[in-house]
Amino acid sequence: MNTQNPLCIVHKNCEPVLRWSPFNRKIDYNNFNILSGWSCPSCVIFNSKVVIKNNTREIVDKKDTKIRCYTTSLEAFYPDVYNQRKHNYDLLKACKTSNEMYKLLDESIPKLKYVPFRIHVGGDFFNQKYFDAWLKLALNNPKCFYYTYTKSLNYWINRLDVIPDNFKLVASVGGRHDNLIDKYNLISATVVFTESQADRLGLEIDYDDSIAIENNRNFALDIHGTQSKGSYASKIVSLRKRNGEKIGYSKR
Protein backbone atom coordinates (compact mmCIF):
# COMPACT_ATOMS: atom_id res chain seq x y z
CA MET A 1 0.00 0.00 0.00
CA ASN A 2 1.21 3.45 -0.88
CA THR A 3 0.84 5.41 2.37
CA GLN A 4 1.53 8.69 0.59
CA ASN A 5 -1.58 8.38 -1.54
CA PRO A 6 -4.84 7.92 0.42
CA LEU A 7 -6.61 6.82 -2.77
CA CYS A 8 -4.18 3.99 -3.39
CA ILE A 9 -5.54 0.98 -1.57
CA VAL A 10 -4.84 -1.90 -3.90
CA HIS A 11 -2.94 -5.03 -4.39
CA LYS A 12 -0.44 -5.95 -7.02
CA ASN A 13 0.98 -2.81 -8.64
CA CYS A 14 -0.44 -0.52 -5.97
CA GLU A 15 -2.78 1.06 -8.47
CA PRO A 16 -5.85 2.89 -7.19
CA VAL A 17 -9.06 0.88 -7.16
CA LEU A 18 -12.68 1.60 -6.41
CA ARG A 19 -14.42 0.32 -3.30
CA TRP A 20 -17.68 -1.61 -3.51
CA SER A 21 -20.01 -2.55 -0.65
CA PRO A 22 -21.37 -5.97 0.35
CA PHE A 23 -25.08 -6.61 0.85
CA ASN A 24 -26.56 -5.59 4.20
CA ARG A 25 -29.82 -5.80 6.15
CA LYS A 26 -31.57 -3.37 3.76
CA ILE A 27 -29.88 -3.97 0.39
CA ASP A 28 -29.83 -7.64 -0.59
CA TYR A 29 -27.09 -7.24 -3.17
CA ASN A 30 -23.50 -6.13 -3.44
CA ASN A 31 -23.37 -2.54 -4.62
CA PHE A 32 -21.21 0.37 -5.76
CA ASN A 33 -21.65 4.02 -4.81
CA ILE A 34 -20.36 7.52 -5.40
CA LEU A 35 -21.23 10.85 -3.75
CA SER A 36 -24.94 11.64 -3.84
CA GLY A 37 -25.91 15.00 -5.28
CA TRP A 38 -22.46 15.83 -6.55
CA SER A 39 -22.76 13.08 -9.15
CA CYS A 40 -26.43 13.65 -10.05
CA PRO A 41 -26.64 16.30 -12.80
CA SER A 42 -30.22 15.40 -13.76
CA CYS A 43 -31.73 15.33 -10.26
CA VAL A 44 -34.43 17.89 -9.36
CA ILE A 45 -36.92 17.09 -6.60
CA PHE A 46 -34.43 14.89 -4.67
CA ASN A 47 -31.54 17.32 -5.07
CA SER A 48 -29.42 17.35 -1.92
CA LYS A 49 -25.78 16.74 -1.13
CA VAL A 50 -23.28 16.69 1.71
CA VAL A 51 -20.78 19.53 2.06
CA ILE A 52 -17.94 19.97 4.52
CA LYS A 53 -18.22 23.04 6.77
CA ASN A 54 -15.82 23.57 9.66
CA ASN A 55 -14.74 19.92 9.40
CA THR A 56 -18.38 18.84 9.76
CA ARG A 57 -20.51 17.07 7.15
CA GLU A 58 -23.74 18.96 6.51
CA ILE A 59 -26.66 18.26 4.18
CA VAL A 60 -27.57 21.04 1.75
CA ASP A 61 -30.95 20.92 0.03
CA LYS A 62 -31.65 22.85 -3.17
CA LYS A 63 -34.66 25.14 -3.56
CA ASP A 64 -36.43 22.52 -5.72
CA THR A 65 -35.84 19.69 -3.24
CA LYS A 66 -39.14 18.14 -2.16
CA ILE A 67 -37.89 14.76 -0.96
CA ARG A 68 -34.37 14.59 0.40
CA CYS A 69 -32.25 11.87 -1.18
CA TYR A 70 -31.97 9.31 1.60
CA THR A 71 -28.37 8.42 0.84
CA THR A 72 -27.18 11.94 1.67
CA SER A 73 -28.28 11.24 5.24
CA LEU A 74 -26.06 8.15 5.29
CA GLU A 75 -23.14 10.20 4.01
CA ALA A 76 -23.74 12.90 6.62
CA PHE A 77 -24.14 10.53 9.58
CA TYR A 78 -21.49 7.90 8.77
CA PRO A 79 -17.93 9.05 7.96
CA ASP A 80 -16.96 5.70 6.46
CA VAL A 81 -19.84 5.89 4.00
CA TYR A 82 -18.92 9.43 2.98
CA ASN A 83 -15.21 8.62 2.66
CA GLN A 84 -15.83 5.53 0.54
CA ARG A 85 -18.11 7.36 -1.86
CA LYS A 86 -15.84 10.38 -2.11
CA HIS A 87 -12.92 8.06 -2.79
CA ASN A 88 -14.80 6.43 -5.67
CA TYR A 89 -16.08 9.70 -7.08
CA ASP A 90 -12.66 11.37 -6.97
CA LEU A 91 -10.99 8.46 -8.75
CA LEU A 92 -13.59 8.37 -11.51
CA LYS A 93 -13.63 12.14 -11.98
CA ALA A 94 -9.85 12.08 -12.35
CA CYS A 95 -10.14 9.77 -15.38
CA LYS A 96 -9.75 11.53 -18.70
CA THR A 97 -11.47 8.93 -20.87
CA SER A 98 -14.28 6.42 -20.69
CA ASN A 99 -11.76 3.64 -21.18
CA GLU A 100 -9.83 4.76 -18.09
CA MET A 101 -13.08 4.61 -16.11
CA TYR A 102 -13.82 1.18 -17.54
CA LYS A 103 -10.40 -0.12 -16.49
CA LEU A 104 -11.02 1.09 -12.94
CA LEU A 105 -14.39 -0.65 -12.86
CA ASP A 106 -13.04 -3.82 -14.44
CA GLU A 107 -10.23 -3.96 -11.88
CA SER A 108 -12.47 -3.22 -8.91
CA ILE A 109 -15.94 -4.71 -9.35
CA PRO A 110 -16.33 -8.44 -8.55
CA LYS A 111 -17.40 -10.68 -11.43
CA LEU A 112 -20.19 -12.65 -9.80
CA LYS A 113 -22.01 -14.70 -12.42
CA TYR A 114 -25.81 -14.51 -12.40
CA VAL A 115 -25.82 -12.57 -9.10
CA PRO A 116 -27.41 -9.09 -9.18
CA PHE A 117 -25.02 -6.24 -8.54
CA ARG A 118 -26.54 -2.83 -7.84
CA ILE A 119 -24.93 0.27 -9.32
CA HIS A 120 -25.52 3.42 -7.26
CA VAL A 121 -27.41 3.06 -4.05
CA GLY A 122 -25.86 6.51 -3.84
CA GLY A 123 -24.94 8.59 -6.88
CA ASP A 124 -25.77 8.49 -10.58
CA PHE A 125 -24.16 8.55 -14.02
CA PHE A 126 -22.54 11.99 -14.03
CA ASN A 127 -21.53 12.06 -17.72
CA GLN A 128 -21.71 9.99 -20.89
CA LYS A 129 -18.17 8.64 -20.45
CA TYR A 130 -19.04 7.20 -17.06
CA PHE A 131 -22.28 5.64 -18.34
CA ASP A 132 -20.37 4.10 -21.24
CA ALA A 133 -17.79 2.62 -18.88
CA TRP A 134 -20.48 0.67 -17.01
CA LEU A 135 -22.10 -0.30 -20.29
CA LYS A 136 -18.79 -1.70 -21.52
CA LEU A 137 -18.35 -3.64 -18.28
CA ALA A 138 -21.76 -5.25 -18.80
CA LEU A 139 -21.10 -6.00 -22.46
CA ASN A 140 -17.76 -7.64 -21.63
CA ASN A 141 -19.24 -9.73 -18.81
CA PRO A 142 -22.51 -11.16 -20.19
CA LYS A 143 -22.88 -13.68 -17.35
CA CYS A 144 -22.81 -10.91 -14.73
CA PHE A 145 -25.96 -8.94 -13.93
CA TYR A 146 -25.98 -5.21 -13.20
CA TYR A 147 -28.99 -3.06 -12.35
CA THR A 148 -29.52 0.57 -11.39
CA TYR A 149 -31.93 3.46 -10.98
CA THR A 150 -31.03 6.61 -12.88
CA LYS A 151 -32.23 10.10 -13.67
CA SER A 152 -29.52 10.51 -16.31
CA LEU A 153 -31.92 9.35 -18.99
CA ASN A 154 -30.18 11.34 -21.72
CA TYR A 155 -27.08 9.14 -21.48
CA TRP A 156 -29.27 6.03 -21.51
CA ILE A 157 -31.20 7.16 -24.59
CA ASN A 158 -27.95 7.88 -26.42
CA ARG A 159 -27.12 4.16 -26.15
CA LEU A 160 -30.63 2.73 -26.25
CA ASP A 161 -29.90 0.38 -29.15
CA VAL A 162 -26.88 -1.28 -27.50
CA ILE A 163 -28.11 -1.92 -23.92
CA PRO A 164 -27.61 -5.64 -23.17
CA ASP A 165 -30.06 -7.76 -21.17
CA ASN A 166 -27.64 -7.97 -18.23
CA PHE A 167 -27.62 -4.16 -17.80
CA LYS A 168 -31.01 -3.34 -16.28
CA LEU A 169 -31.89 0.33 -16.03
CA VAL A 170 -34.88 1.89 -14.25
CA ALA A 171 -35.83 5.52 -14.86
CA SER A 172 -36.10 7.31 -11.52
CA VAL A 173 -38.96 9.81 -11.76
CA GLY A 174 -38.12 13.31 -10.55
CA GLY A 175 -35.36 14.45 -12.87
CA ARG A 176 -34.68 16.91 -15.69
CA HIS A 177 -35.37 14.33 -18.38
CA ASP A 178 -38.67 12.81 -17.20
CA ASN A 179 -40.17 13.62 -20.61
CA LEU A 180 -38.05 10.82 -22.07
CA ILE A 181 -39.79 8.17 -19.96
CA ASP A 182 -43.03 8.12 -21.93
CA LYS A 183 -41.36 9.05 -25.20
CA TYR A 184 -39.15 5.95 -25.14
CA ASN A 185 -41.41 3.74 -22.99
CA LEU A 186 -38.82 3.36 -20.24
CA ILE A 187 -39.51 1.31 -17.13
CA SER A 188 -39.78 3.78 -14.24
CA ALA A 189 -39.89 4.01 -10.45
CA THR A 190 -41.84 6.69 -8.58
CA VAL A 191 -41.26 7.54 -4.91
CA VAL A 192 -44.58 7.69 -3.02
CA PHE A 193 -45.50 9.01 0.41
CA THR A 194 -48.01 6.28 1.24
CA GLU A 195 -49.28 2.93 0.05
CA SER A 196 -52.62 4.53 -0.81
CA GLN A 197 -50.82 6.94 -3.16
CA ALA A 198 -49.18 3.98 -4.89
CA ASP A 199 -52.61 2.34 -5.21
CA ARG A 200 -54.04 5.48 -6.81
CA LEU A 201 -51.20 5.47 -9.31
CA GLY A 202 -51.75 1.77 -10.03
CA LEU A 203 -48.21 0.91 -8.90
CA GLU A 204 -46.88 -1.86 -6.69
CA ILE A 205 -44.27 -0.80 -4.12
CA ASP A 206 -40.91 -2.51 -4.46
CA TYR A 207 -39.55 -3.06 -0.95
CA ASP A 208 -36.49 -5.13 -1.82
CA ASP A 209 -35.48 -4.36 -5.44
CA SER A 210 -37.09 -7.55 -6.74
CA ILE A 211 -39.33 -5.65 -9.18
CA ALA A 212 -36.40 -3.47 -10.27
CA ILE A 213 -34.43 -6.57 -11.15
CA GLU A 214 -37.33 -8.08 -13.09
CA ASN A 215 -37.56 -4.69 -14.84
CA ASN A 216 -40.70 -5.41 -16.84
CA ARG A 217 -43.22 -2.94 -15.38
CA ASN A 218 -43.41 0.44 -13.70
CA PHE A 219 -43.46 0.43 -9.90
CA ALA A 220 -43.25 2.62 -6.81
CA LEU A 221 -40.68 3.08 -4.05
CA ASP A 222 -41.69 3.94 -0.50
CA ILE A 223 -40.30 7.23 0.82
CA HIS A 224 -37.31 6.59 3.07
CA GLY A 225 -34.49 8.38 4.82
CA THR A 226 -34.24 11.45 7.04
CA GLN A 227 -36.19 14.34 5.57
CA SER A 228 -35.61 18.08 5.89
CA LYS A 229 -37.13 19.47 9.09
CA GLY A 230 -40.50 21.11 8.52
CA SER A 231 -40.91 19.75 4.99
CA TYR A 232 -44.05 18.00 3.81
CA ALA A 233 -42.03 14.81 3.38
CA SER A 234 -40.80 15.05 6.97
CA LYS A 235 -44.34 15.47 8.29
CA ILE A 236 -45.53 12.41 6.36
CA VAL A 237 -42.64 10.29 7.62
CA SER A 238 -43.26 11.41 11.21
CA LEU A 239 -46.97 10.64 10.96
CA ARG A 240 -46.36 7.20 9.56
CA LYS A 241 -43.82 6.41 12.28
CA ARG A 242 -46.30 7.48 14.96
CA ASN A 243 -48.78 5.10 13.38
CA GLY A 244 -46.25 2.29 13.67
CA GLU A 245 -45.78 1.87 9.92
CA LYS A 246 -42.62 0.52 8.35
CA ILE A 247 -41.01 2.93 5.96
CA GLY A 248 -38.67 2.38 3.00
CA TYR A 249 -36.73 -0.76 2.21
CA SER A 250 -37.56 -3.83 4.23
CA LYS A 251 -37.18 -7.56 3.76
CA ARG A 252 -40.87 -8.31 3.68
C-alpha positions in Angstrom: 0.0 0.0 0.0 1.2 3.5 -0.9 0.8 5.4 2.4 1.5 8.7 0.6 -1.6 8.4 -1.5 -4.8 7.9 0.4 -6.6 6.8 -2.8 -4.2 4.0 -3.4 -5.5 1.0 -1.6 -4.8 -1.9 -3.9 -2.9 -5.0 -4.4 -0.4 -5.9 -7.0 1.0 -2.8 -8.6 -0.4 -0.5 -6.0 -2.8 1.1 -8.5 -5.8 2.9 -7.2 -9.1 0.9 -7.2 -12.7 1.6 -6.4 -14.4 0.3 -3.3 -17.7 -1.6 -3.5 -20.0 -2.6 -0.7 -21.4 -6.0 0.3 -25.1 -6.6 0.8 -26.6 -5.6 4.2 -29.8 -5.8 6.1 -31.6 -3.4 3.8 -29.9 -4.0 0.4 -29.8 -7.6 -0.6 -27.1 -7.2 -3.2 -23.5 -6.1 -3.4 -23.4 -2.5 -4.6 -21.2 0.4 -5.8 -21.7 4.0 -4.8 -20.4 7.5 -5.4 -21.2 10.8 -3.7 -24.9 11.6 -3.8 -25.9 15.0 -5.3 -22.5 15.8 -6.6 -22.8 13.1 -9.2 -26.4 13.6 -10.1 -26.6 16.3 -12.8 -30.2 15.4 -13.8 -31.7 15.3 -10.3 -34.4 17.9 -9.4 -36.9 17.1 -6.6 -34.4 14.9 -4.7 -31.5 17.3 -5.1 -29.4 17.4 -1.9 -25.8 16.7 -1.1 -23.3 16.7 1.7 -20.8 19.5 2.1 -17.9 20.0 4.5 -18.2 23.0 6.8 -15.8 23.6 9.7 -14.7 19.9 9.4 -18.4 18.8 9.8 -20.5 17.1 7.1 -23.7 19.0 6.5 -26.7 18.3 4.2 -27.6 21.0 1.7 -30.9 20.9 0.0 -31.6 22.9 -3.2 -34.7 25.1 -3.6 -36.4 22.5 -5.7 -35.8 19.7 -3.2 -39.1 18.1 -2.2 -37.9 14.8 -1.0 -34.4 14.6 0.4 -32.2 11.9 -1.2 -32.0 9.3 1.6 -28.4 8.4 0.8 -27.2 11.9 1.7 -28.3 11.2 5.2 -26.1 8.2 5.3 -23.1 10.2 4.0 -23.7 12.9 6.6 -24.1 10.5 9.6 -21.5 7.9 8.8 -17.9 9.1 8.0 -17.0 5.7 6.5 -19.8 5.9 4.0 -18.9 9.4 3.0 -15.2 8.6 2.7 -15.8 5.5 0.5 -18.1 7.4 -1.9 -15.8 10.4 -2.1 -12.9 8.1 -2.8 -14.8 6.4 -5.7 -16.1 9.7 -7.1 -12.7 11.4 -7.0 -11.0 8.5 -8.7 -13.6 8.4 -11.5 -13.6 12.1 -12.0 -9.8 12.1 -12.4 -10.1 9.8 -15.4 -9.8 11.5 -18.7 -11.5 8.9 -20.9 -14.3 6.4 -20.7 -11.8 3.6 -21.2 -9.8 4.8 -18.1 -13.1 4.6 -16.1 -13.8 1.2 -17.5 -10.4 -0.1 -16.5 -11.0 1.1 -12.9 -14.4 -0.6 -12.9 -13.0 -3.8 -14.4 -10.2 -4.0 -11.9 -12.5 -3.2 -8.9 -15.9 -4.7 -9.3 -16.3 -8.4 -8.5 -17.4 -10.7 -11.4 -20.2 -12.6 -9.8 -22.0 -14.7 -12.4 -25.8 -14.5 -12.4 -25.8 -12.6 -9.1 -27.4 -9.1 -9.2 -25.0 -6.2 -8.5 -26.5 -2.8 -7.8 -24.9 0.3 -9.3 -25.5 3.4 -7.3 -27.4 3.1 -4.1 -25.9 6.5 -3.8 -24.9 8.6 -6.9 -25.8 8.5 -10.6 -24.2 8.5 -14.0 -22.5 12.0 -14.0 -21.5 12.1 -17.7 -21.7 10.0 -20.9 -18.2 8.6 -20.4 -19.0 7.2 -17.1 -22.3 5.6 -18.3 -20.4 4.1 -21.2 -17.8 2.6 -18.9 -20.5 0.7 -17.0 -22.1 -0.3 -20.3 -18.8 -1.7 -21.5 -18.4 -3.6 -18.3 -21.8 -5.2 -18.8 -21.1 -6.0 -22.5 -17.8 -7.6 -21.6 -19.2 -9.7 -18.8 -22.5 -11.2 -20.2 -22.9 -13.7 -17.3 -22.8 -10.9 -14.7 -26.0 -8.9 -13.9 -26.0 -5.2 -13.2 -29.0 -3.1 -12.3 -29.5 0.6 -11.4 -31.9 3.5 -11.0 -31.0 6.6 -12.9 -32.2 10.1 -13.7 -29.5 10.5 -16.3 -31.9 9.4 -19.0 -30.2 11.3 -21.7 -27.1 9.1 -21.5 -29.3 6.0 -21.5 -31.2 7.2 -24.6 -27.9 7.9 -26.4 -27.1 4.2 -26.1 -30.6 2.7 -26.2 -29.9 0.4 -29.2 -26.9 -1.3 -27.5 -28.1 -1.9 -23.9 -27.6 -5.6 -23.2 -30.1 -7.8 -21.2 -27.6 -8.0 -18.2 -27.6 -4.2 -17.8 -31.0 -3.3 -16.3 -31.9 0.3 -16.0 -34.9 1.9 -14.3 -35.8 5.5 -14.9 -36.1 7.3 -11.5 -39.0 9.8 -11.8 -38.1 13.3 -10.6 -35.4 14.5 -12.9 -34.7 16.9 -15.7 -35.4 14.3 -18.4 -38.7 12.8 -17.2 -40.2 13.6 -20.6 -38.0 10.8 -22.1 -39.8 8.2 -20.0 -43.0 8.1 -21.9 -41.4 9.1 -25.2 -39.1 6.0 -25.1 -41.4 3.7 -23.0 -38.8 3.4 -20.2 -39.5 1.3 -17.1 -39.8 3.8 -14.2 -39.9 4.0 -10.5 -41.8 6.7 -8.6 -41.3 7.5 -4.9 -44.6 7.7 -3.0 -45.5 9.0 0.4 -48.0 6.3 1.2 -49.3 2.9 0.1 -52.6 4.5 -0.8 -50.8 6.9 -3.2 -49.2 4.0 -4.9 -52.6 2.3 -5.2 -54.0 5.5 -6.8 -51.2 5.5 -9.3 -51.7 1.8 -10.0 -48.2 0.9 -8.9 -46.9 -1.9 -6.7 -44.3 -0.8 -4.1 -40.9 -2.5 -4.5 -39.6 -3.1 -1.0 -36.5 -5.1 -1.8 -35.5 -4.4 -5.4 -37.1 -7.5 -6.7 -39.3 -5.7 -9.2 -36.4 -3.5 -10.3 -34.4 -6.6 -11.1 -37.3 -8.1 -13.1 -37.6 -4.7 -14.8 -40.7 -5.4 -16.8 -43.2 -2.9 -15.4 -43.4 0.4 -13.7 -43.5 0.4 -9.9 -43.2 2.6 -6.8 -40.7 3.1 -4.0 -41.7 3.9 -0.5 -40.3 7.2 0.8 -37.3 6.6 3.1 -34.5 8.4 4.8 -34.2 11.4 7.0 -36.2 14.3 5.6 -35.6 18.1 5.9 -37.1 19.5 9.1 -40.5 21.1 8.5 -40.9 19.8 5.0 -44.1 18.0 3.8 -42.0 14.8 3.4 -40.8 15.0 7.0 -44.3 15.5 8.3 -45.5 12.4 6.4 -42.6 10.3 7.6 -43.3 11.4 11.2 -47.0 10.6 11.0 -46.4 7.2 9.6 -43.8 6.4 12.3 -46.3 7.5 15.0 -48.8 5.1 13.4 -46.2 2.3 13.7 -45.8 1.9 9.9 -42.6 0.5 8.4 -41.0 2.9 6.0 -38.7 2.4 3.0 -36.7 -0.8 2.2 -37.6 -3.8 4.2 -37.2 -7.6 3.8 -40.9 -8.3 3.7 
